[in-house]
């Protein structure tokens, strides 16, 4: 190869490299890299400015509160100081330096620059190899291409990872700013603030919780609400437990009502017990309205025996017929007398007729209590008879076996 051929070969290589560097693809790649770097730096500056603005606003608010409290006097100054201290003590349970806030930016910037250099060098190596083959009939070897391509690939991965970290750290700060002082926040609101879909934000928050960025963060069971603190989560769990208990109680009452509707006896029992409880409630109200100790004791005795009657009926629904007259006449008439007594007792002038009527009702209450207690005792008549029968049969069998000796007699 003579000098002219070498000169022409060098000129062709130089023209090819110059053409490649000035090509449309390289220019677009440079523009993309430049835009990425500019956007990244703008975000850094914006983050710094936001932090400065937040600190400035917080400080100004604290100063305004302190000045206002100072103007209101000693108590106001104390209250202002307390508010200021309380605000200062408010520490959000979040990580202070999330991964990627700084390192992500650096990785993206330097990775992008390295990728630009590496891919440009790789392209130039490909072009040189092609030109050498065309001119000299032999390539320059694959080691140069492999090295530049490997370097470019590593830098590209670093840039992509750094960009992901930076964007994730940015969303983290955006979540915190959106929630403000709230410990509860709906995911759809966070999704709108981040400009993402709710499913993306849900997955994003789970990842951040797993990384410890929200040490006390929780999602509700439906994963529609994010809770920032353990206290908020405990409140949510307590509310869920109360809701569960209320639902179980509603289901139980519904099943009970359905059963009672199917069973006439149960339905009648429920109505009787509810009516009886209403009578007892009214007797208690009258007792509370009367100051005299003697009549109050009698009413307390009446309330007690009525409660025992209805409690026993609730356990033994088959005895409902035994209190039919008690429900239809005895108890309503007794309540009527008590209401009349309360009416007489509230009169400002206690004349002869009023005093006589009150005395008569007080005496009647003793008879009513004894009658109701006797009626309550009669409700156990069958049980008592069964006990006597069992005792008689047992005694007879023991006597037949010769086991009733030493003075034991069959009664």
C-alpha positions, 0 to 999 in steps of 0.5 A, a space after each residue: 500500500 503506497 502513501 496515497 492509498 494510506 492517505 485516502 484510507 485515512 480520509 475515508 475513515 475521518 469522513 465516515 466518523 464525522 458523518 456518524 457523529 453528525 448523524 441524526 441518531 447521534 444528535 437525537 441521543 445527545 438531545 435526550 441525554 441533555 433533556 434528562 440531565 436538565 430535568 434531573 437538575 431541575 427536580 433537585 433544585 425544585 426539591 431544595 426550594 420546596 424544602 426551603 419554602 416549607 421551613 420558611 412557612 413553618 417558621 413564620 407560622 410559629 412566629 405568628 402564633 407566638 406573637 399572637 399569644 404574646 399579645 393576649 397576655 400571660 395565659 396566651 403566651 403560655 398557650 402559644 408556647 405550648 402550641 409551638 412546642 407541640 408542633 415542634 414535637 410532631 415527628 412523622 414516622 417516616 424515614 428521613 433519607 429514603 434511598 434514591 433521593 440523592 444517590 438515584 440522581 447521581 446514578 441517573 446523571 453519571 449513568 446517562 453520561 457514561 451511556 452516551 460516551 459508551 454507546 458513541 464509542 461503540 458506534 465509532 468502533 463498529 464504523 471503524 471496523 467496517 471501514 477497515 474491512 472495506 479498505 484494508 480487508 481486515 477488521 480491527 478486532 472485537 475486543 474494542 467493541 465488546 469493551 465499549 458496549 459492556 461499559 455502555 450497557 453497565 452505564 445504561 443499567 445504572 441510569 435506569 436504576 437511578 431514575 427508578 430510585 429518584 422517581 420513587 423517592 419523589 413519589 414518597 415525598 409527594 405522598 407525605 406532602 399530600 397527607 400533611 397532618 392526616 394519619 388517614 388518607 384514601 388511596 385514590 387521593 394519593 393516586 391523583 396527587 402522584 398522577 398514577 393509578 390506584 393499583 400502582 400506588 397500592 403496590 408502591 406503598 407496600 414496597 415502601 412499607 417493606 423497605 421501612 420508609 413508613 415504619 408504622 404504615 398500614 393499609 386497611 383490609 380493603 386496601 383503599 386507605 393508608 394509615 401512617 401511624 400505629 395509633 391510627 391503625 389501632 383505631 381502625 382495628 378497634 372500629 373494625 372489631 366494633 363493626 364486626 360485633 355489631 354485625 354479629 349482633 344484628 345477624 343474631 337478632 335477625 335470626 332470633 326474630 325469624 325464629 320467633 316469627 316461625 314459632 308462635 310460642 317464641 313470638 308470644 314469649 318475646 312480646 310478653 317479656 318486652 311488655 313485662 320489662 316495660 312495666 318494670 321500667 315504669 315502676 322504677 321511674 315511679 320509685 325514683 320520683 317518690 322520696 318517701 323511704 317506706 313506699 320506695 322499699 315497697 316499690 323496690 320489692 315489687 320491682 324485684 318480684 316482677 323481674 323474677 317472674 319474667 326471668 323465670 318465664 323466659 327460661 320456661 316458655 311453657 308456663 306462659 298460660 300461668 301468668 295470663 291473668 297476671 299480665 292482663 289484669 293484676 300488673 296493669 291495675 297495680 301500675 294504675 294504682 302507682 300512677 295515681 299515687 304519684 299523682 296524689 303525691 305531687 299535689 301541693 296540698 295534701 288534704 284528707 282525701 288525698 292522704 287517705 287514698 295514699 294510705 290505702 294504696 300503701 297498704 294495698 302494696 303489701 298485699 300485692 307484693 305478697 300475692 305476687 310472691 305467692 304466684 311466683 312460688 306457684 310457678 315452681 309447683 311442677 318442679 317441686 312435685 317432680 322433686 317430691 316424686 323423685 325423692 319418694 321413688 328413690 327412698 322406696 328403691 333404697 328401702 327395697 334394697 335394704 339400704 335404709 337402716 340405722 334409723 333412716 325411714 321412708 317418708 
